[in-house]
Amino acid sequence: MINKKEFTKIAKRILSSQQGLSRPETMHPSREWFIGLLVAIIIFTASAFWSVQIFKAYQTTTVTDNVQQQERAVVYRDSLVEAALAVFSERQDKHSSLLSGAQKAEPELPVLEVEIASSSDLSTDTSSSTEAVKEEDVVDLSPIDNPELEATPE
């Protein structure tokens, strides 16, 4: 293991020398950049050459469709077309009549007058309010008689 004396000796030798490291030939930034750029240019040139060769190989080829398409004769059924036109004209008449009726008749909204009762007028007796409900005002909320819509117990 390196002790403190050896470590300081190595540090003084590196710091006191003018070149820094004892082997300056191992690091050449210009050489490394030149090699990197040369490799990149070679790869780019090779890929461009390969792309041109593939383009020229497929430049003259044509795609042919060997499937013969059969032309089907369209059958024009006059009665079906006339029936469809009649249905659509009826719909158009109904639509235009609904639009004209909706534009002419504006429904009148009922005006509700609400009286605000004071706290002294309010009573806690609920017996009078239940007697005021008539039989015809009660709505039947029984389930529909369809057995498919009835709830099944889970």
For each residue, the residues with C-beta under 8 A, 3 or more apart:
1:
2: 6 7 10
3: 6 7
4: 7 8
5: 8 9
6: 2 3 9 10
7: 2 3 4 10 11
8: 4 5 11 12
9: 5 6 12 13
10: 2 6 7 13 14
11: 7 8 14 15
12: 8 9 15 16
13: 9 10 16 17 22
14: 10 11 17 20 21
15: 11 12
16: 12 13
17: 13 14 20 22
18:
19: 22 24
20: 14 17 24
21: 14 24 26 27
22: 13 17 19
23: 26
24: 19 20 21 27
25: 28
26: 21 23
27: 21 24
28: 25 31 32
29: 32 33
30: 33 34
31: 28 34 35
32: 28 29 35 36
33: 29 30 36 37
34: 30 31 37 38
35: 31 32 38 39
36: 32 33 39 40
37: 33 34 40 41
38: 34 35 41 42
39: 35 36 42 43
40: 36 37 43 44
41: 37 38 44 45
42: 38 39 45 46
43: 39 40 46 47
44: 40 41 47 48
45: 41 42 48 49
46: 42 43 49 50
47: 43 44 50 51
48: 44 45 51 52
49: 45 46 52 53
50: 46 47 53 54
51: 47 48 54 55
52: 48 49 55 56
53: 49 50 56 57
54: 50 51 57 58
55: 51 52 58 59
56: 52 53 59
57: 53 54
58: 54 55 61
59: 55 56
60:
61: 58
62:
63:
64:
65:
66:
67:
68:
69:
70:
71:
72:
73:
74:
75:
76: 81
77: 80 81
78: 81 82
79: 82 83
80: 77 83 84
81: 76 77 78 84 85
82: 78 79 85 86
83: 79 80 86 87
84: 80 81 87 88
85: 81 82 88 89
86: 82 83 89 90
87: 83 84 90 91
88: 84 85 91 92
89: 85 86 92 93
90: 86 87 93 94
91: 87 88 94 95
92: 88 89 95 96
93: 89 90 96 97
94: 90 91 97 98
95: 91 92 98 99
96: 92 93 99 100
97: 93 94 100 101
98: 94 95 101 102
99: 95 96 102 103
100: 96 97 103 104
101: 97 98 104 105
102: 98 99 105
103: 99 100
104: 100 101
105: 101 102
106:
107:
108:
109:
110:
111:
112:
113:
114:
115:
116:
117: 121 122
118: 121 122
119: 122
120:
121: 117 118
122: 117 118 119
123:
124:
125: 128
126: 129 130
127: 130 131
128: 125 131 132
129: 126 132 133
130: 126 127 133
131: 127 128
132: 128 129
133: 129 130 137 138
134: 137 138
135: 138
136:
137: 133 134
138: 133 134 135
139:
140:
141:
142:
143: 149 150
144: 149 150
145:
146: 149 150
147: 150
148:
149: 143 144 146
150: 143 144 146 147
151:
152:
153:
154:
